[in-house]
Amino acid sequence: MVHPIRKRLSAAKRGTLKSVRSVLIRTPARRFMVTDIVEVASVHESLPEITNYQPLLAAKTFHFDADRDSLLGHSDRYGNLEYHSPERFVCTVANASLHMESGAVCTSGGLLLAESAMERQRMEISPAYQTFRPSWRKRLHGEYTTIWGLWGTQFYHWWIDCLPRIYSLVSTGVLPQTPLLIPANLGKFQRESLAACLPPATKVIEIADRGWIDVDQLVLPSFLTWKSCGLIPAAHRDYLRARLFDYASVGEPRAERRLFVSRRNVGRRHLLNERDVEAFLAARGFETCYPEQLSLAEQIRLFREARIVVAPHGSALVNLLFGNKLRLLELFPNRDPATHFFFLCRSLGHDYHYLLSDSPQHHDDFRIDMQQFEQAFQNMSA
């Protein structure tokens, strides 16, 4: 890193002082610091750049039961059986800069807005939010908004972090009047679900640049869920379901299907004794499904018709969003479970069950004990 900077400085010295300064502001000394991070909910009244602050949901602490919600007892993050949800809001930031790769928002005064990254700690520890401060950028005049976040390319984070924020913008009258900024490299599932959930006449502007975009006004909707948590607020959840059921032409089918969600054809976290599990479940009326091979509409209809789902932990379980008070048995690769779908089930009123594995934590692939699995299945079916 030092050698390229010296080369650029040497070249700049042959020019003007302005050129030298131009090189210096591109060095790591111009990276964001922890002291540059502010929380909108705490400082919006004192920052003139932030206006139209509209609280959507008050801060709330959810308390869980040690017996009914025993999975949380295995979690480092929620072992105290509490989940604190901060105030959710929509606000307008004047002369804002939007980083199209990470979704980070910066004020004209050089302050990073923590809620554009979900929360402050994420900005403090993730290198993705410590890129160079904006020094040369593309400018767009007018007012814009976005729902983009750092991991929006991933299936779970697109559905849980990004898409629900559409309703925040719809309910406050921002959409469809305000153009939506989104990266140009969206995948097929993102484009289809975005088109299904946006109000008609919404203008979508795709940005190919991965750097900073300056806008006159940026409407920022805060994230709605928190760390490893799919507890989507009811109004946002119901909006998504209604729009997507309409997209997939879903009526009110009878939820009778029993599904085993296979990870056989995905890249990691394989269930090594899947054939044994599959045979046990097939004898009890289960069908094996491969969501990654289905269209978005087919996935919606499949899980809308499900009554019981058994699945290794994985992003395909986002499709629980479309179920109707089903039962889930989630299989984990070790004894350190991720809590994403526990919370999603609580949000949707699903009956949640789980089974931990004794596989080494540093291994993705895992094997479950069949005797323990049969017992867990019986407990779920009771």
LUMKE-279862 format. One record per residue (C-alpha): residue number from 1; x, y, z; chain. Coordinates in steps of 0.2 Angstrom, whole numbers, plus 5000, padded with zeros to 4 digits. Layout:
REM residues N
> NUM;X;Y;Z;A
...
This chain:
REM residues 382
> 1;5000;5000;5000;A
> 2;5014;5012;5004;A
> 3;5024;5010;4988;A
> 4;5009;5015;4977;A
> 5;5005;5030;4987;A
> 6;5023;5036;4986;A
> 7;5023;5034;4967;A
> 8;5007;5044;4966;A
> 9;5015;5058;4978;A
> 10;5030;5058;4967;A
> 11;5020;5061;4952;A
> 12;5010;5074;4960;A
> 13;5025;5084;4966;A
> 14;5029;5086;4947;A
> 15;5012;5095;4946;A
> 16;5003;5107;4957;A
> 17;5000;5108;4976;A
> 18;4982;5104;4972;A
> 19;4988;5088;4965;A
> 20;4997;5083;4980;A
> 21;4982;5086;4991;A
> 22;4971;5076;4979;A
> 23;4983;5061;4982;A
> 24;4983;5063;5001;A
> 25;4965;5063;5003;A
> 26;4965;5046;4995;A
> 27;4976;5038;5008;A
> 28;4971;5028;5023;A
> 29;4972;5044;5033;A
> 30;4956;5049;5025;A
> 31;4946;5034;5030;A
> 32;4931;5035;5042;A
> 33;4935;5034;5060;A
> 34;4924;5027;5074;A
> 35;4921;5045;5080;A
> 36;4913;5049;5063;A
> 37;4898;5037;5066;A
> 38;4882;5044;5073;A
> 39;4865;5037;5077;A
> 40;4851;5046;5068;A
> 41;4838;5042;5081;A
> 42;4849;5051;5094;A
> 43;4856;5066;5085;A
> 44;4843;5070;5072;A
> 45;4836;5085;5082;A
> 46;4854;5093;5082;A
> 47;4859;5090;5064;A
> 48;4852;5102;5052;A
> 49;4855;5090;5037;A
> 50;4842;5078;5044;A
> 51;4824;5083;5042;A
> 52;4807;5075;5041;A
> 53;4811;5062;5054;A
> 54;4796;5051;5056;A
> 55;4796;5037;5069;A
> 56;4787;5021;5063;A
> 57;4789;5010;5078;A
> 58;4795;5014;5096;A
> 59;4810;5005;5103;A
> 60;4804;4989;5112;A
> 61;4812;4974;5121;A
> 62;4804;4957;5118;A
> 63;4805;4944;5132;A
> 64;4805;4926;5128;A
> 65;4801;4910;5139;A
> 66;4816;4899;5144;A
> 67;4805;4883;5140;A
> 68;4796;4887;5125;A
> 69;4810;4897;5117;A
> 70;4824;4886;5123;A
> 71;4835;4889;5107;A
> 72;4839;4906;5113;A
> 73;4848;4898;5128;A
> 74;4861;4891;5116;A
> 75;4864;4908;5108;A
> 76;4878;4920;5113;A
> 77;4868;4935;5107;A
> 78;4851;4931;5114;A
> 79;4856;4920;5129;A
> 80;4847;4932;5141;A
> 81;4831;4928;5132;A
> 82;4828;4946;5127;A
> 83;4828;4955;5110;A
> 84;4829;4974;5110;A
> 85;4822;4982;5094;A
> 86;4827;5001;5092;A
> 87;4816;5014;5086;A
> 88;4812;5012;5067;A
> 89;4810;5028;5057;A
> 90;4811;5036;5040;A
> 91;4820;5053;5038;A
> 92;4827;5064;5024;A
> 93;4846;5068;5023;A
> 94;4851;5084;5014;A
> 95;4866;5083;5003;A
> 96;4869;5065;5007;A
> 97;4882;5053;5000;A
> 98;4876;5035;4997;A
> 99;4889;5021;4995;A
> 100;4882;5010;4982;A
> 101;4892;4994;4987;A
> 102;4888;4994;5006;A
> 103;4873;5005;5007;A
> 104;4881;5017;5019;A
> 105;4875;5035;5020;A
> 106;4887;5050;5024;A
> 107;4882;5068;5027;A
> 108;4890;5082;5019;A
> 109;4899;5085;5035;A
> 110;4908;5068;5034;A
> 111;4897;5059;5047;A
> 112;4892;5041;5044;A
> 113;4874;5037;5049;A
> 114;4874;5021;5059;A
> 115;4857;5015;5054;A
> 116;4861;5015;5036;A
> 117;4872;4999;5041;A
> 118;4858;4993;5053;A
> 119;4868;4998;5068;A
> 120;4883;5006;5075;A
> 121;4893;4991;5080;A
> 122;4893;4984;5062;A
> 123;4901;5000;5056;A
> 124;4914;5000;5069;A
> 125;4920;4982;5066;A
> 126;4917;4980;5047;A
> 127;4930;4985;5034;A
> 128;4916;4988;5022;A
> 129;4911;5004;5031;A
> 130;4929;5010;5033;A
> 131;4932;5015;5015;A
> 132;4939;5032;5009;A
> 133;4929;5047;5013;A
> 134;4920;5053;4997;A
> 135;4932;5065;4988;A
> 136;4927;5063;4970;A
> 137;4909;5056;4966;A
> 138;4895;5056;4954;A
> 139;4881;5068;4957;A
> 140;4862;5066;4955;A
> 141;4851;5081;4957;A
> 142;4834;5079;4966;A
> 143;4827;5068;4979;A
> 144;4830;5049;4980;A
> 145;4828;5034;4992;A
> 146;4836;5017;4993;A
> 147;4833;5000;5002;A
> 148;4850;4993;4999;A
> 149;4861;4985;5012;A
> 150;4879;4978;5012;A
> 151;4873;4959;5011;A
> 152;4859;4963;4999;A
> 153;4866;4951;4986;A
> 154;4862;4936;4998;A
> 155;4845;4928;4998;A
> 156;4842;4930;5017;A
> 157;4847;4948;5018;A
> 158;4838;4953;5003;A
> 159;4822;4946;5009;A
> 160;4824;4951;5028;A
> 161;4835;4967;5027;A
> 162;4831;4975;5011;A
> 163;4813;4971;5005;A
> 164;4803;4975;5021;A
> 165;4809;4993;5020;A
> 166;4798;4996;5005;A
> 167;4783;4997;5016;A
> 168;4792;5010;5027;A
> 169;4793;5021;5011;A
> 170;4775;5016;5005;A
> 171;4767;5020;5022;A
> 172;4775;5037;5023;A
> 173;4771;5042;5006;A
> 174;4789;5042;4999;A
> 175;4785;5028;4986;A
> 176;4780;5029;4972;A
> 177;4784;5047;4971;A
> 178;4803;5046;4975;A
> 179;4815;5037;4963;A
> 180;4823;5021;4971;A
> 181;4842;5019;4969;A
> 182;4848;5001;4968;A
> 183;4864;4993;4961;A
> 184;4864;4987;4943;A
> 185;4870;4970;4947;A
> 186;4854;4963;4955;A
> 187;4850;4944;4952;A
> 188;4834;4937;4945;A
> 189;4826;4933;4961;A
> 190;4830;4951;4967;A
> 191;4822;4959;4951;A
> 192;4807;4948;4952;A
> 193;4803;4951;4970;A
> 194;4807;4970;4969;A
> 195;4795;4972;4955;A
> 196;4782;4962;4964;A
> 197;4783;4973;4980;A
> 198;4786;4990;4973;A
> 199;4770;5001;4970;A
> 200;4766;5004;4952;A
> 201;4774;5019;4944;A
> 202;4789;5018;4955;A
> 203;4805;5024;4946;A
> 204;4820;5013;4949;A
> 205;4837;5019;4944;A
> 206;4851;5006;4943;A
> 207;4868;5012;4947;A
> 208;4883;5003;4940;A
> 209;4896;5013;4950;A
> 210;4902;5004;4966;A
> 211;4908;5021;4974;A
> 212;4899;5036;4982;A
> 213;4884;5044;4974;A
> 214;4879;5062;4980;A
> 215;4861;5067;4980;A
> 216;4852;5083;4985;A
> 217;4840;5074;4996;A
> 218;4841;5056;5002;A
> 219;4826;5048;5011;A
> 220;4833;5035;5022;A
> 221;4822;5021;5030;A
> 222;4830;5012;5044;A
> 223;4832;4993;5045;A
> 224;4818;4984;5053;A
> 225;4826;4968;5060;A
> 226;4842;4966;5069;A
> 227;4857;4954;5072;A
> 228;4852;4937;5066;A
> 229;4834;4941;5068;A
> 230;4820;4939;5056;A
> 231;4806;4947;5068;A
> 232;4798;4957;5054;A
> 233;4785;4970;5061;A
> 234;4768;4964;5057;A
> 235;4763;4978;5045;A
> 236;4779;4976;5035;A
> 237;4777;4957;5035;A
> 238;4759;4958;5029;A
> 239;4763;4970;5015;A
> 240;4776;4958;5008;A
> 241;4765;4943;5009;A
> 242;4750;4952;5001;A
> 243;4761;4958;4986;A
> 244;4770;4942;4983;A
> 245;4754;4931;4985;A
> 246;4746;4942;4972;A
> 247;4762;4940;4961;A
> 248;4761;4921;4962;A
> 249;4742;4920;4960;A
> 250;4740;4912;4977;A
> 251;4723;4910;4984;A
> 252;4719;4901;5001;A
> 253;4725;4884;4998;A
> 254;4724;4870;5011;A
> 255;4741;4868;5019;A
> 256;4743;4849;5019;A
> 257;4761;4846;5011;A
> 258;4775;4839;5021;A
> 259;4792;4846;5015;A
> 260;4810;4841;5018;A
> 261;4821;4855;5011;A
> 262;4837;4847;5004;A
> 263;4854;4856;5003;A
> 264;4861;4842;4992;A
> 265;4864;4853;4977;A
> 266;4870;4869;4986;A
> 267;4888;4873;4989;A
> 268;4890;4870;5008;A
> 269;4882;4864;5024;A
> 270;4878;4847;5018;A
> 271;4868;4835;5029;A
> 272;4880;4820;5027;A
> 273;4867;4807;5032;A
> 274;4853;4815;5022;A
> 275;4848;4799;5014;A
> 276;4843;4792;5031;A
> 277;4833;4807;5035;A
> 278;4825;4807;5019;A
> 279;4820;4789;5020;A
> 280;4813;4791;5037;A
> 281;4802;4806;5032;A
> 282;4797;4799;5015;A
> 283;4789;4784;5025;A
> 284;4779;4798;5034;A
> 285;4772;4807;5019;A
> 286;4786;4820;5016;A
> 287;4792;4825;4999;A
> 288;4809;4832;4996;A
> 289;4811;4849;4988;A
> 290;4825;4859;4981;A
> 291;4820;4877;4982;A
> 292;4835;4883;4972;A
> 293;4828;4874;4957;A
> 294;4811;4883;4958;A
> 295;4805;4900;4951;A
> 296;4800;4913;4964;A
> 297;4782;4910;4961;A
> 298;4784;4891;4963;A
> 299;4793;4893;4980;A
> 300;4779;4905;4986;A
> 301;4766;4892;4981;A
> 302;4775;4877;4988;A
> 303;4778;4885;5006;A
> 304;4760;4892;5006;A
> 305;4754;4874;5004;A
> 306;4766;4867;5018;A
> 307;4760;4861;5034;A
> 308;4776;4854;5041;A
> 309;4794;4858;5036;A
> 310;4810;4849;5041;A
> 311;4826;4857;5035;A
> 312;4844;4860;5038;A
> 313;4848;4878;5043;A
> 314;4849;4888;5027;A
> 315;4843;4903;5017;A
> 316;4829;4893;5008;A
> 317;4820;4894;5025;A
> 318;4816;4913;5020;A
> 319;4801;4904;5011;A
> 320;4793;4902;5028;A
> 321;4788;4920;5025;A
> 322;4774;4912;5014;A
> 323;4768;4898;5026;A
> 324;4752;4898;5036;A
> 325;4755;4893;5054;A
> 326;4766;4878;5049;A
> 327;4778;4868;5060;A
> 328;4796;4869;5057;A
> 329;4810;4857;5063;A
> 330;4827;4866;5059;A
> 331;4843;4855;5059;A
> 332;4859;4864;5065;A
> 333;4877;4859;5060;A
> 334;4883;4862;5078;A
> 335;4878;4867;5095;A
> 336;4880;4886;5091;A
> 337;4863;4889;5082;A
> 338;4859;4904;5071;A
> 339;4843;4912;5077;A
> 340;4837;4920;5061;A
> 341;4822;4908;5057;A
> 342;4818;4906;5076;A
> 343;4813;4924;5076;A
> 344;4805;4923;5058;A
> 345;4794;4909;5065;A
> 346;4789;4920;5080;A
> 347;4785;4934;5068;A
> 348;4773;4923;5058;A
> 349;4765;4912;5071;A
> 350;4774;4896;5066;A
> 351;4777;4882;5078;A
> 352;4796;4881;5080;A
> 353;4807;4866;5084;A
> 354;4825;4862;5082;A
> 355;4839;4849;5084;A
> 356;4858;4853;5087;A
> 357;4872;4843;5081;A
> 358;4888;4838;5089;A
> 359;4898;4841;5073;A
> 360;4914;4851;5075;A
> 361;4910;4870;5074;A
> 362;4923;4873;5060;A
> 363;4915;4860;5048;A
> 364;4901;4866;5037;A
> 365;4895;4848;5033;A
> 366;4887;4839;5047;A
> 367;4879;4823;5052;A
> 368;4864;4821;5064;A
> 369;4861;4807;5077;A
> 370;4846;4798;5070;A
> 371;4839;4793;5087;A
> 372;4839;4811;5092;A
> 373;4831;4816;5076;A
> 374;4817;4803;5078;A
> 375;4814;4810;5095;A
> 376;4814;4828;5090;A
> 377;4802;4823;5076;A
> 378;4790;4815;5088;A
> 379;4791;4830;5099;A
> 380;4786;4841;5085;A
> 381;4772;4830;5080;A
> 382;4765;4828;5097;A
